[in-house]
Amino acid sequence: MFGGISVWELSIILVIVLIIFGAGKLPEIGSGIGKAIKNFKSATNESEIKDKESDKESIEEKNKT
């Protein structure tokens, strides 16, 4: 299914997580993971934008000379 993880293995992992953290903590954990992914995506997008801008500037400088 997901890189060789079957449904049964995924359900066992979920049960273990429920036992360790409890049902009350799961929304907090999910929220934290979601925010981390969002921040990671925005950081990678910012670096790509900066790279494109620096490429444009270097091309403009080459064209001036």
PETA-V502163 format. One record per pair of residues at least 4 apart in sequence whose C-alpha atoms are under 6 Angstrom apart, sorted by the first residue. I is the first residue (numbers start at 1). J is the second residue. Records with the same first field share a line. If there is no record, write none. Layout:
# PETA-V502163
I: J ; J
This chain:
# PETA-V502163
1: 5 ; 6
17: 21
18: 22 ; 23
21: 25
